[in-house]
Structures are given as structure tokens and as C-alpha cells.
Amino acid sequence: METLGFLATGFSVALAPMNLALVLIGCFVGTLIGSLPGIGPINGVAILLPLAYAMGFPPESALILLAGVYYGAEYGGRISSILLNVPGDAGAIMTTLDGYPLAQKGEGGRALALSAVASFFGSMGALILIVFFAPMLSDLALKFGPSEFVWLMTFAFTCLATMVGSRPLKTTIGVIIGLLLATVGVDSGTGILRFTMDIPNFFDGVDFLVVVIGMFAISEVLVLLESWLRNDMKLTPVGKSFVSMSDLMAVKWVVLRSTIVGFVIGVLPGTGASIGSAVAYGTEKRFAEGHDDQFGKGDIRGLAAPEAANNASAAGSMLPMLTLGIPGSGTTAILLGALLMFNITPGPLLFEQQPEIAWGLIASMFVGNIALLVMNLPLIGMFVRLLSIKQSYLVPIIVMLTFIGIYSIHGDSFDLYFMVVLGVFAFILRKLGFSLAPVILGLVLGEVLEENLRRALSISGGDWGILFNGPITITLAIATLFALVGPFVIRALKKR
């Protein structure tokens, strides 16, 4: 009952006229930012942080505005992922696997509506879990050390092997390519340059946004140009712009499971929506095996799972930031900086000493998610009109957006050349039947895996036994082993 009282206090803060207006503004701006390829929630929050500070907002109001941009961008990331096959950020990569095939089938409106609803329930479910299980999950997050994170990353990679159905070898090769890209730059352990080819632009590593935009957007442009050369370019039908009750019933358990998976992974510091959506997608694909499995071809379950998971992860990543002062993702790291900028010390005492900030932020997320659903569903018709643009016009628009977006990051023309090279390479991979998602996720997770493996071995003096030093590591190791051999065992039993 005490928790509900604190939540009521939070709603009194969130529903104050100025804070309510800031929630709506943040959600709208965040949706626009998330829909633009290459910007993403991190850049959106970073851009608005100085503005929120300069406007002299109270701490709770500034956080409410920035948080609205954060989860608004998580919603908006699905738009370009589904309609253009260009993920707005890492958390939206998995959405392209089934969202874009649905759009190609003329069901772009249905895909956007379903993803909006899945995102809503994923976020709301995670917020309910935050309210009732915050203390317990904070204790669990504290128990995750380097060894546990190594196994969590390994489990995520194992789940990737199910993403492209009968092509686990190509998926594995894609992950390896991503891992190789993650090793470019300065070795964090020795300070030695690795695989930079003496090019100064690679000394800090390969820029994630350059890789994402190059491999998805530029390769998609080349695919469209190939269609133009073959004279088989055609308008994609828009289809209905609403989600049916039968669709909701078909994905209800998918959304529930993915919400839990995404939330738990989001609570773990340093993980984020990209890992949550990947694990949720792989989990649901395993559940679907033998039951009209159309994953990767436009299966609504493959769309609902990552959308629910990445929004649940976004909400869950707020928990370690507020209770432990440890950012759960890159965006919450910026929000943590905002807290410190306003002389607020995050930690367990924040909920007791400054409940208007902690609970006001949580309550505003409830309000914001309702606003996003109400705001996004009527706009779906406008979004899907993008598919009505002739592809001969769509190609230069995509090229313009990608070049402007990449050049605005560092103002360096090298990024543009490198993006084009990656786009050609990705186009070749696509022609050979490779999925691009494992490459990107290998890049994202590879750095986290290497850092934690180095840290674990440093703690143990090189003893690999540290990877099996507790119940959490052993549980994750068993789960990884089961995810690896389980499908083969199940197939063998079915054949018998």
C-alpha cells in the first residue's frame, strides 16, 4: 500500500499542467527523432539536455521531458524499420526482420498498428513490474558481475542462431563479421591499435551509426536501384491501418513473454534494448518451431516480440539508474548525467528522500505511453503513405537523409565513403542470402562481451573457472547449452 501511495504522489507531479505538457512534447519530438534513420534516442536526449537545463526547468520537469523523448524515440524507431528496412537505432534492428516483409506484402499499416500496440503493452507491463518489484530486481542487478555478463552475451549470441531459420551457418558468419568490426580500434586492455590499417578515423573504432546506416539504408538503395534496372519497380500497396482483434489474440502470449524478457534484461546495467529484443525474438522463434513458423517472412509474432521487448527494456533500464546510479543503457547514461547536473544523487535513498523526482518520473512514463498510443495510431495512415511514393523518388530521399544524418555526426567525409563501402558489402551479403541483423548485433554485443571477459579474467588472474563461480553463471550456461542443442534434440524426437 505504501508503494501505491508513492505512485499517487508521482501522478500528482506528472499531471501538473507544465509537466503534462512536457510529457506530450517529449513524446512527439521523440517519435519524430526515432523515425529518422541514424539519430536514435541517445542523440535525441543529448540534443535536448542542454535546452532543458537552459530553460530553468525543475529537476523533475527536465527529467520528464527527456524521458518522454527517450521512450518516444523507442516508439518512433519502428517507423523507418518497418517501412524502409532502416532501423532508427540498435533496439529496432530486430523489427526489420518481419516488419519490413509485412510492408512489402502491402500490410505496412497493419504492421505499424500492431507494433504500436505491442510497444504500449511492453512499456506498461514493464512499468507495472517497476512499481511492484523494484527492490527485488535491484538486488538481482547487483549480483551481476563480469562473469554473468559474459554468459548473458553468449546466450544472446546463441539465440541469434535461430533468427534466420534453416541458415544457422550464415547467421554465425554474420555474427563473426560483426565481432570482427567490434575489434577495430584501440585494445582496451593493452592500448594497442588493432586492425586500423593506420587510418586515424578507425583509432576510436567503427562508428555504430555509420555501420547501421551503411549496411541497411545504402544496401536498400542498391536493392531498389536493381529493381529499377530490371524495370520491375512498383508501388507497394498500403493496406489497412488498424490492428484486428484476431492479431491481438495471436500475439498476446508473445507480448507477455517478451515484456518479461525485455524488462529483466533492461534492468541489468549495460545491456539495453538491442539485447532484449534479440533474446525475445530468438525465444519466440523457438516457441514457434513446428507451428506455422514464418519468422523472417512477415510473421506478426516476429514483429510483436522485439517491439514489446525493446520498449520493456527501455523502461526497465530506468530502474538501475534510479536505484543504483548505474545506467542500464546509453540513453540512461545521459539521463544519469542530467540527474547529476541538477545535483541529485541517484541511489536507494532517492525514492525516500526525493519521491517527487523518482515517482514523478515513473508516473510520467505511464502518462507518456498512453499519449504515445493515442498519438501514434491516428498518424499511421500518414506514415504508411511513405510507401505510396514512387520508388524512383524514394531512392534519392533515402540517400539524402542518410548522407545528411551521417555527415552531421562528425562532419567528416570519410564516414560517407566508409558508409558507401559498407553498403556495397551489405548488398553482396544480401544477394548471398545473409541476414544483416546478426552483423549489427555482433558489433553491438561484441564490445560488451570483450570488456566483461577481460574484466573477469583480470579478476581471476587468468583462471577461466571464474565463468562458473555461482548459481547465476551456471544457470545462464545451462540455458545457453539448451538453446544450442535443444532444437536438434527436439527435431530428433519428432522424427522418431
C-alpha positions, 0 to 999 in steps of 0.5 A, spaced: 500 500 500 505 504 501 508 503 494 501 505 491 501 511 495 508 513 492 505 512 485 499 517 487 504 522 489 508 521 482 501 522 478 500 528 482 507 531 479 506 528 472 499 531 471 501 538 473 499 542 467 507 544 465 509 537 466 503 534 462 505 538 457 512 536 457 510 529 457 506 530 450 512 534 447 517 529 449 513 524 446 512 527 439 519 530 438 521 523 440 517 519 435 519 524 430 527 523 432 526 515 432 523 515 425 529 518 422 534 513 420 541 514 424 539 519 430 536 514 435 534 516 442 541 517 445 542 523 440 535 525 441 536 526 449 543 529 448 540 534 443 535 536 448 539 536 455 542 542 454 535 546 452 532 543 458 537 545 463 537 552 459 530 553 460 530 553 468 526 547 468 525 543 475 529 537 476 523 533 475 520 537 469 527 536 465 527 529 467 520 528 464 521 531 458 527 527 456 524 521 458 518 522 454 523 523 448 527 517 450 521 512 450 518 516 444 524 515 440 523 507 442 516 508 439 518 512 433 524 507 431 519 502 428 517 507 423 523 507 418 524 499 420 518 497 418 517 501 412 524 502 409 528 496 412 532 502 416 532 501 423 532 508 427 537 505 432 540 498 435 533 496 439 529 496 432 534 492 428 530 486 430 523 489 427 526 489 420 526 482 420 518 481 419 516 488 419 519 490 413 516 483 409 509 485 412 510 492 408 512 489 402 506 484 402 502 491 402 500 490 410 505 496 412 499 499 416 497 493 419 504 492 421 505 499 424 498 498 428 500 492 431 507 494 433 504 500 436 500 496 440 505 491 442 510 497 444 504 500 449 503 493 452 511 492 453 512 499 456 506 498 461 507 491 463 514 493 464 512 499 468 507 495 472 513 490 474 517 497 476 512 499 481 511 492 484 518 489 484 523 494 484 527 492 490 527 485 488 530 486 481 535 491 484 538 486 488 538 481 482 542 487 478 547 487 483 549 480 483 551 481 476 558 481 475 563 480 469 562 473 469 554 473 468 555 478 463 559 474 459 554 468 459 548 473 458 552 475 451 553 468 449 546 466 450 544 472 446 549 470 441 546 463 441 539 465 440 541 469 434 542 462 431 535 461 430 533 468 427 534 466 420 531 459 420 534 453 416 541 458 415 544 457 422 551 457 418 550 464 415 547 467 421 554 465 425 558 468 419 554 474 420 555 474 427 563 473 426 563 479 421 560 483 426 565 481 432 570 482 427 568 490 426 567 490 434 575 489 434 577 495 430 580 500 434 584 501 440 585 494 445 582 496 451 586 492 455 593 493 452 592 500 448 594 497 442 591 499 435 588 493 432 586 492 425 586 500 423 590 499 417 593 506 420 587 510 418 586 515 424 578 515 423 578 507 425 583 509 432 576 510 436 573 504 432 567 503 427 562 508 428 555 504 430 551 509 426 555 509 420 555 501 420 547 501 421 546 506 416 551 503 411 549 496 411 541 497 411 539 504 408 545 504 402 544 496 401 536 498 400 538 503 395 542 498 391 536 493 392 531 498 389 536 501 384 536 493 381 529 493 381 529 499 377 534 496 372 530 490 371 524 495 370 520 491 375 519 497 380 512 498 383 508 501 388 507 497 394 500 497 396 498 500 403 493 496 406 489 497 412 491 501 418 488 498 424 490 492 428 484 486 428 482 483 434 484 476 431 492 479 431 491 481 438 489 474 440 495 471 436 500 475 439 498 476 446 502 470 449 508 473 445 507 480 448 507 477 455 513 473 454 517 478 451 515 484 456 518 479 461 524 478 457 525 485 455 524 488 462 529 483 466 534 484 461 533 492 461 534 492 468 541 489 468 546 495 467 549 495 460 545 491 456 539 495 453 534 494 448 538 491 442 539 485 447 532 484 449 529 484 443 534 479 440 533 474 446 525 475 445 525 474 438 530 468 438 525 465 444 519 466 440 522 463 434 523 457 438 516 457 441 514 457 434 518 451 431 513 446 428 507 451 428 506 455 422 513 458 423 514 464 418 519 468 422 523 472 417 517 472 412 512 477 415 510 473 421 506 478 426 509 474 432 516 476 429 514 483 429 510 483 436 516 480 440 522 485 439 517 491 439 514 489 446 521 487 448 525 493 446 520 498 449 520 493 456 527 494 456 527 501 455 523 502 461 526 497 465 533 500 464 530 506 468 530 502 474 538 501 475 539 508 474 534 510 479 536 505 484 543 504 483 546 510 479 548 505 474 545 506 467 542 500 464 543 503 457 546 509 453 540 513 453 540 512 461 547 514 461 545 521 459 539 521 463 544 519 469 548 525 467 542 530 467 540 527 474 547 529 476 547 536 473 541 538 477 545 535 483 541 529 485 544 523 487 541 517 484 541 511 489 536 507 494 535 513 498 532 517 492 525 514 492 525 516 500 528 522 500 526 525 493 519 521 491 517 527 487 523 526 482 523 518 482 515 517 482 514 523 478 518 520 473 515 513 473 508 516 473 510 520 467 512 514 463 505 511 464 502 518 462 507 518 456 505 511 453 498 512 453 499 519 449 504 515 445 498 510 443 493 515 442 498 519 438 501 514 434 495 510 431 491 516 428 498 518 424 499 511 421 495 512 415 500 518 414 506 514 415 504 508 411 503 513 405 511 513 405 510 507 401 505 510 396 511 514 393 514 512 387 520 508 388 524 512 383 523 518 388 524 514 394 531 512 392 534 519 392 530 521 399 533 515 402 540 517 400 539 524 402 537 523 409 542 518 410 548 522 407 545 528 411 544 524 418 551 521 417 555 527 415 552 531 421 555 526 426 562 528 425 562 532 419 567 528 416 567 525 409 570 519 410 564 516 414 560 517 407 565 513 403 566 508 409 558 508 409 558 507 401 563 501 402 559 498 407 553 498 403 556 495 397 558 489 402 551 489 405 548 488 398 553 482 396 551 479 403 544 480 401 544 477 394 548 471 398 542 470 402 545 473 409 541 476 414 544 483 416 541 483 423 546 478 426 552 483 423 549 489 427 548 485 433 555 482 433 558 489 433 553 491 438 554 485 443 561 484 441 564 490 445 560 488 451 562 481 451 570 483 450 570 488 456 566 483 461 571 477 459 577 481 460 574 484 466 573 477 469 579 474 467 583 480 470 579 478 476 581 471 476 588 472 474 587 468 468 583 462 471 577 461 466 573 457 472 571 464 474 565 463 468 562 458 473 563 461 480 555 461 482 548 459 481 547 465 476 553 463 471 551 456 471 544 457 470 545 462 464 550 456 461 545 451 462 540 455 458 545 457 453 547 449 452 539 448 451 538 453 446 544 450 442 542 443 442 535 443 444 532 444 437 536 438 434 534 434 440 527 436 439 527 435 431 530 428 433 524 426 437 519 428 432 522 424 427 522 418 431 
